[in-house]
Amino acid sequence: MGRGYIFIGKGGVGKTTCSAALAVNLAENHRTLIASLDPAHNLGDVYGVRLSEKPTKISENLFAIEVNTDLLTKKYLERTVSRIRGMYSYLKVLNLDRYVDSLKYSPGIEEYSILEGLTDLISLDYDHIVLDMPPTGLTVRVLTLPYTALIWIEKLMELRNEILSRRKTIESVTGRKCVIIDGQEVKIPVEEKEDPVMVELKEKREKMELVRKFLSEKCSIFLVANPEPLSLFEGERAIDALKNFGMKVSGVIINKHIQDNEVTARLEKIGKTVKVPLLSSHPHGVDMLREIGKLLFDVAEVDK
C-alpha cells in the first residue's frame, strides 16, 4: 500500500491540474500512480494522452488511470446480484429477481462502487497514489463511507450471530441439519465459517478496514480552492464533514491566485497553504505541470 494524496474541492477549481502536477514531481524519484475518480474525466486532456481504466505510462515512473465509474457500478451490481442469488437461490418464494434488479436504483450505489474502485487502486504496487476526486459532495460521501459501513457491518454481524445461535439451539433439540424448502433439501449453516452471509460480511469488513487505514494512516487530503466565496464555503463544509469522522485536511492549495483578499485570508487559517498563480494559458503536458508541482511539495510534505 503506497502513500496516498487526495485532492478535493468544488468542481472547476483545478483539482485535476494540481493532482497531475504533484504526480509528475513525485514520479521523478518514486513509482507513482495517478487516478481520476471523477465521472467527468479530463486527466487525459491535462497530460495530452488518451487514458483508460488500465494504467497508461506517462513518463518513466508515472502511470495514469481514468476510472470508468459506470463500469465500476455495473461490475459491482453484477457481483452483488450473483452473490445474493447464490446465497438464497432456494428461496424462490421471495421473488429475489425483482429485489436484486432494483439494486441499481438504491441510494449509495454510486458511492459504494467508487469506493470499490478506490479499494482496488490502493492495493496496487506503487510508492505513491494520487487521487483526483469528484466534486465535493460525492467525494465526502465516498471518503466517509468506510467509517459508516464498518458500523453497519458490525451490527449486522451481531444480528447474524444471533440467528446462527438460535439455529444451533434448534438443531440441538430436533437433530435436523437440513430442511425442505420448495421441494429442495437445504443444509442450514449454524457455524460462522459455514455461513455464506457471515463470510461475506467478514470480507466486507476487511475491505472497509483496509480503506479506513489508508485514509487515516497513509493518506494526505488537500483542499483545492479558488480565491472566491463559493469555493471557500463549499470547502469549509467538506472539511467540517470529514472532521466528524476523524479525517483532517493536510493543506490548502489556492489555485488561480492573483492577489490576497478576505477569502485567501480565511483559507490560510484552515492550514498550511500554497498559492498557485493564475496562468495566461491552461497548463498541460509534463513540462508545464512540473513547474506547478514544485510549488506543491511544501504543502504536500514530500521530500524533494
C-alpha positions in Angstrom: 0.0 0.0 0.0 1.6 3.2 -1.2 1.4 6.7 0.3 -1.8 8.5 -0.8 -2.6 12.1 -1.8 -6.3 13.0 -2.2 -7.4 16.2 -3.9 -10.9 17.5 -3.0 -12.8 20.7 -3.8 -15.6 22.3 -5.8 -15.9 21.4 -9.5 -13.7 23.5 -11.7 -11.3 24.8 -9.1 -8.3 22.9 -10.6 -8.1 19.6 -8.7 -7.1 17.7 -11.8 -4.3 20.1 -12.8 -2.9 20.3 -9.2 -3.0 16.5 -8.7 -1.5 15.9 -12.1 1.3 18.4 -11.3 2.2 16.8 -8.0 2.2 13.3 -9.6 4.7 14.5 -12.2 7.1 15.6 -9.5 6.6 12.6 -7.3 7.4 10.3 -10.2 10.9 11.9 -10.5 12.1 9.6 -7.7 9.2 7.2 -7.0 6.9 4.9 -8.9 3.7 6.9 -8.9 0.1 6.2 -10.0 -2.5 9.0 -10.5 -6.1 8.0 -10.9 -9.1 10.1 -11.8 -12.3 9.0 -9.9 -14.3 11.9 -11.3 -17.0 10.7 -13.7 -16.3 13.8 -15.8 -12.7 13.0 -16.6 -10.1 15.4 -18.0 -6.9 14.0 -16.6 -6.0 12.7 -20.1 -6.5 16.2 -21.5 -4.1 17.6 -18.9 -1.4 15.1 -19.8 -2.2 15.3 -23.5 -2.8 11.5 -23.8 -5.8 9.1 -24.1 -6.4 7.3 -20.8 -8.5 4.3 -19.9 -9.3 2.2 -16.8 -5.9 0.5 -17.2 -2.6 2.2 -16.2 -1.0 4.2 -19.1 2.6 5.1 -18.9 3.1 8.9 -18.9 6.8 9.1 -18.1 9.5 6.8 -16.6 7.8 6.3 -13.2 4.4 7.8 -13.8 1.2 5.9 -14.7 -2.3 7.3 -15.1 -5.8 5.9 -15.0 -9.2 7.3 -15.7 -11.5 5.0 -13.7 -14.7 4.2 -15.6 -17.3 4.8 -12.8 -20.2 3.5 -14.9 -18.3 0.2 -15.5 -17.5 0.1 -11.8 -21.2 0.4 -10.9 -22.1 -2.3 -13.4 -19.5 -4.8 -12.2 -20.4 -4.1 -8.5 -24.1 -4.8 -9.2 -23.3 -7.9 -11.1 -21.1 -9.3 -8.3 -23.7 -8.3 -5.7 -26.6 -9.9 -7.6 -24.6 -13.1 -8.2 -23.7 -13.4 -4.5 -27.3 -12.8 -3.4 -28.7 -15.3 -5.8 -26.0 -17.9 -4.8 -26.8 -17.5 -1.1 -30.6 -17.5 -1.4 -31.4 -19.3 -4.7 -33.6 -21.8 -2.8 -35.9 -19.0 -1.6 -37.8 -18.6 -4.8 -40.9 -17.6 -2.9 -39.3 -14.3 -2.0 -39.0 -13.2 -5.7 -35.4 -12.3 -5.4 -35.1 -11.4 -9.0 -37.4 -8.4 -8.5 -35.3 -7.4 -5.5 -31.9 -7.6 -7.0 -32.9 -5.9 -10.2 -33.9 -2.9 -8.1 -30.5 -2.5 -6.5 -29.2 -0.3 -9.4 -31.7 2.4 -8.2 -30.7 2.1 -4.5 -29.2 5.1 -2.7 -25.4 4.9 -2.3 -24.7 2.5 -5.2 -22.5 5.1 -7.0 -20.6 5.9 -3.8 -20.0 2.3 -2.9 -18.9 1.5 -6.5 -16.3 4.3 -6.4 -15.2 3.0 -3.0 -14.7 -0.4 -4.5 -12.5 1.2 -7.2 -10.5 3.0 -4.6 -10.0 -0.3 -2.7 -8.6 -1.9 -5.9 -6.3 1.1 -6.5 -4.7 1.2 -3.1 -3.8 -2.5 -3.4 -1.6 -1.8 -6.5 2.2 -1.8 -6.2 3.1 1.9 -6.3 5.1 4.1 -3.9 2.6 7.0 -4.3 -1.0 7.1 -5.3 -2.5 10.4 -6.3 -6.3 10.6 -6.4 -8.2 13.2 -8.4 -11.7 13.1 -6.8 -15.2 14.0 -8.0 -16.8 17.3 -6.8 -17.1 17.9 -3.1 -20.4 16.3 -2.2 -19.8 12.9 -3.8 -16.2 12.9 -2.5 -17.2 13.4 1.1 -19.8 10.6 0.9 -17.2 8.3 -0.6 -14.5 9.1 2.0 -16.8 8.8 4.9 -18.4 5.6 3.7 -15.8 3.2 5.1 -16.5 4.6 8.6 -20.3 4.3 8.4 -20.1 0.9 6.6 -18.0 -0.5 9.4 -20.6 0.5 12.0 -23.4 -1.2 9.9 -21.3 -4.3 9.3 -20.6 -4.8 13.0 -24.3 -4.5 13.8 -25.2 -6.9 11.0 -22.6 -9.4 12.3 -24.1 -9.2 15.7 -27.6 -10.0 14.3 -26.2 -12.8 12.2 -24.5 -14.4 15.2 -27.9 -14.3 17.0 -29.5 -16.1 14.1 -26.8 -18.7 14.0 -27.0 -19.2 17.7 -30.8 -19.8 17.5 -30.3 -22.2 14.6 -27.8 -24.2 16.6 -30.2 -24.4 19.5 -33.0 -25.7 17.2 -30.6 -28.2 15.7 -29.6 -29.5 19.2 -33.2 -30.1 20.0 -34.5 -31.5 16.7 -31.3 -33.1 15.4 -32.2 -31.8 12.0 -29.3 -30.4 9.9 -31.4 -29.9 6.7 -34.8 -28.6 5.9 -37.1 -28.9 2.8 -37.8 -25.6 1.1 -39.8 -25.5 -2.1 -39.2 -29.2 -2.5 -35.4 -28.8 -2.2 -33.3 -30.2 0.7 -31.2 -27.3 2.0 -28.5 -27.5 4.7 -28.9 -24.6 7.1 -25.5 -23.4 8.4 -25.1 -22.9 12.1 -21.4 -22.1 12.3 -19.8 -18.8 11.1 -17.3 -20.5 8.8 -20.1 -22.3 7.0 -22.5 -19.4 6.7 -22.1 -17.5 3.4 -23.7 -14.4 4.8 -21.2 -14.2 7.6 -18.3 -14.9 5.3 -19.5 -12.1 3.0 -19.8 -9.7 6.0 -16.2 -10.6 7.2 -14.9 -9.9 3.7 -16.6 -6.6 3.6 -15.3 -5.6 7.0 -11.7 -6.5 5.9 -12.1 -4.3 2.8 -13.5 -1.4 4.7 -10.8 -1.7 7.4 -8.2 -1.6 4.6 -9.6 1.7 3.2 -10.1 3.2 6.6 -6.5 2.5 7.5 -5.3 4.0 4.2 -7.3 7.2 4.7 -6.3 7.6 8.4 -2.7 6.5 8.3 -1.3 6.6 4.8 -3.1 9.5 3.2 -2.9 13.3 2.9 -6.0 15.2 1.9 -5.7 18.6 0.1 -8.4 21.1 -0.4 -8.1 22.9 -3.8 -9.9 26.2 -3.8 -10.1 29.4 -5.9 -10.0 32.7 -4.1 -13.7 33.3 -4.4 -16.5 32.8 -1.8 -18.4 29.8 -3.3 -15.2 27.8 -3.5 -14.4 28.7 0.1 -17.8 27.9 1.6 -18.0 24.5 -0.1 -14.5 23.6 1.0 -15.3 24.6 4.6 -18.4 22.4 4.7 -16.3 19.5 3.3 -13.7 20.0 6.0 -16.3 20.0 8.8 -17.9 16.8 7.4 -14.5 15.0 7.3 -13.6 16.1 10.8 -16.7 14.3 12.1 -15.0 11.1 11.0 -11.5 11.9 12.3 -10.1 13.0 8.9 -8.4 16.3 8.5 -7.2 18.3 5.6 -3.4 18.4 5.4 -3.1 21.5 3.3 -4.9 24.1 1.1 -4.0 24.9 -2.5 -5.2 28.3 -3.5 -5.4 28.0 -7.3 -5.6 30.8 -9.8 -4.3 33.3 -7.3 -3.9 36.9 -8.3 -3.8 38.8 -5.0 -4.8 38.2 -1.4 -8.3 39.1 -0.2 -10.7 38.1 2.5 -11.2 34.6 1.0 -7.5 33.8 0.9 -7.0 35.0 4.4 -9.8 32.7 5.6 -8.3 29.8 3.6 -4.9 30.4 5.2 -6.5 29.9 8.6 -7.5 26.3 7.6 -4.0 25.0 7.5 -0.7 25.0 5.5 -1.3 26.9 2.3 0.4 27.2 -1.1 -0.7 29.7 -3.8 -0.6 28.7 -7.4 -0.8 31.9 -9.6 -3.3 32.4 -12.4 -1.5 31.5 -15.6 -2.1 33.0 -19.0 -2.9 29.6 -20.5 -4.3 26.3 -19.3 -1.3 24.1 -18.2 -0.9 20.8 -20.0 1.9 18.4 -20.7 4.5 17.1 -18.3 6.9 20.0 -18.7 4.4 22.7 -17.8 3.0 20.6 -14.9 6.4 20.0 -13.4 6.8 23.7 -12.6 3.4 23.8 -10.8 4.3 20.6 -9.0 7.4 22.2 -7.5 5.1 24.7 -5.7 3.1 21.9 -4.1 5.9 19.9 -2.5 6.0 22.0 0.7 2.2 21.7 1.4 2.3 18.0 0.5 5.3 17.5 2.8 7.2 15.4 0.3 10.9 15.1 0.4 12.5 16.7 -2.6 
